[in-house]
Amino acid sequence: MEIGKNDDGQAIGVSAIAKLLEDLPNTGSALDEFMLRKQGKTWDGVLVPYVSVNDFESDGFKVFRRKAVESTRLKSEDLQITDETLLSTLGLYRRKLFDTGRAFAFPSRP
Protein backbone atom coordinates (compact mmCIF):
# COMPACT_ATOMS: atom_id res chain seq x y z
CA MET A 1 0.00 0.00 0.00
CA GLU A 2 1.38 3.36 -0.98
CA ILE A 3 -0.19 6.53 0.28
CA GLY A 4 -0.43 9.40 -2.19
CA LYS A 5 -0.33 7.21 -5.33
CA ASN A 6 -3.13 5.80 -7.43
CA ASP A 7 -3.39 2.19 -8.62
CA ASP A 8 -1.16 3.01 -11.61
CA GLY A 9 1.59 4.29 -9.32
CA GLN A 10 1.13 7.93 -10.27
CA ALA A 11 1.55 10.55 -7.54
CA ILE A 12 -1.80 12.11 -6.73
CA GLY A 13 -1.04 13.80 -3.42
CA VAL A 14 -2.83 13.53 -0.12
CA SER A 15 -5.54 15.80 1.18
CA ALA A 16 -5.98 16.40 4.91
CA ILE A 17 -2.47 15.16 5.69
CA ALA A 18 -2.75 16.17 9.37
CA LYS A 19 -5.82 13.98 9.84
CA LEU A 20 -4.17 11.13 7.96
CA LEU A 21 -1.08 11.32 10.18
CA GLU A 22 -3.35 11.15 13.21
CA ASP A 23 -5.53 8.31 11.88
CA LEU A 24 -2.83 5.99 10.53
CA PRO A 25 -1.25 5.02 13.85
CA ASN A 26 -4.72 4.44 15.27
CA THR A 27 -5.71 2.10 12.43
CA GLY A 28 -2.40 0.19 12.40
CA SER A 29 -3.58 -2.45 14.84
CA ALA A 30 -6.90 -2.77 13.02
CA LEU A 31 -5.01 -3.26 9.75
CA ASP A 32 -2.75 -5.88 11.38
CA GLU A 33 -5.80 -7.71 12.70
CA PHE A 34 -7.51 -7.54 9.30
CA MET A 35 -4.45 -8.91 7.49
CA LEU A 36 -4.04 -11.74 9.99
CA ARG A 37 -7.74 -12.62 9.79
CA LYS A 38 -7.45 -12.79 5.98
CA GLN A 39 -4.69 -15.38 6.48
CA GLY A 40 -6.79 -17.30 9.01
CA LYS A 41 -4.52 -16.32 11.91
CA THR A 42 -4.70 -14.34 15.13
CA TRP A 43 -1.96 -12.32 16.83
CA ASP A 44 -1.00 -15.22 19.08
CA GLY A 45 -0.48 -17.61 16.17
CA VAL A 46 2.19 -15.60 14.36
CA LEU A 47 5.60 -17.25 14.40
CA VAL A 48 8.30 -15.28 16.21
CA PRO A 49 11.83 -15.37 14.81
CA TYR A 50 14.96 -15.07 16.94
CA VAL A 51 13.44 -16.66 20.06
CA SER A 52 15.08 -19.84 21.30
CA VAL A 53 14.54 -22.20 24.20
CA ASN A 54 17.45 -20.47 25.94
CA ASP A 55 15.37 -17.28 26.08
CA PHE A 56 12.90 -18.91 28.46
CA GLU A 57 13.14 -19.03 32.25
CA SER A 58 14.19 -22.46 33.51
CA ASP A 59 12.18 -21.93 36.72
CA GLY A 60 9.03 -21.80 34.58
CA PHE A 61 9.75 -25.29 33.29
CA LYS A 62 10.34 -26.54 36.84
CA VAL A 63 7.03 -25.09 38.00
CA PHE A 64 5.23 -26.58 34.99
CA ARG A 65 6.67 -30.03 35.65
CA ARG A 66 5.83 -29.88 39.37
CA LYS A 67 2.25 -28.75 38.78
CA ALA A 68 1.73 -31.32 36.00
CA VAL A 69 2.72 -34.11 38.41
CA GLU A 70 0.70 -32.64 41.33
CA SER A 71 -2.40 -32.48 39.16
CA THR A 72 -1.79 -36.10 38.05
CA ARG A 73 -2.05 -35.02 34.43
CA LEU A 74 1.44 -36.35 33.77
CA LYS A 75 3.77 -38.79 35.45
CA SER A 76 7.17 -37.67 36.65
CA GLU A 77 8.91 -40.08 34.29
CA ASP A 78 7.04 -38.56 31.33
CA LEU A 79 8.66 -35.23 32.14
CA GLN A 80 12.25 -36.49 32.15
CA ILE A 81 12.84 -34.80 28.79
CA THR A 82 14.63 -31.65 27.68
CA ASP A 83 12.84 -28.31 27.85
CA GLU A 84 12.90 -28.15 24.06
CA THR A 85 11.28 -31.58 23.76
CA LEU A 86 8.70 -30.57 26.36
CA LEU A 87 7.77 -27.48 24.36
CA SER A 88 7.59 -29.49 21.16
CA THR A 89 5.46 -32.18 22.81
CA LEU A 90 3.07 -29.51 24.10
CA GLY A 91 2.77 -28.09 20.58
CA LEU A 92 4.40 -24.82 21.59
CA TYR A 93 7.38 -25.13 19.27
CA ARG A 94 7.14 -25.88 15.57
CA ARG A 95 9.55 -25.57 12.70
CA LYS A 96 12.11 -24.33 15.23
CA LEU A 97 9.92 -21.27 15.89
CA PHE A 98 7.52 -20.24 18.62
CA ASP A 99 4.31 -18.43 17.92
CA THR A 100 3.60 -15.21 19.77
CA GLY A 101 1.16 -16.65 22.30
CA ARG A 102 3.46 -19.52 23.16
CA ALA A 103 6.48 -17.25 23.57
CA PHE A 104 4.70 -15.83 26.62
CA ALA A 105 4.30 -19.25 28.27
CA PHE A 106 7.79 -19.40 29.79
CA PRO A 107 9.24 -15.88 29.51
CA SER A 108 12.61 -15.01 30.97
CA ARG A 109 11.49 -11.40 31.32
CA PRO A 110 7.82 -10.56 31.93
Secondary structure, 3 states (H helix, E strand, C coil): CCCCECCCCCECCCCCHHHHHHHHHHHHHHHHHHHHHHCCCCHHHCEECCCCHHHECHHHHHHHHHHHHHCCCCCHHHHCCCHHHHHHHCCCCECCEEEHHHHCCCECCC
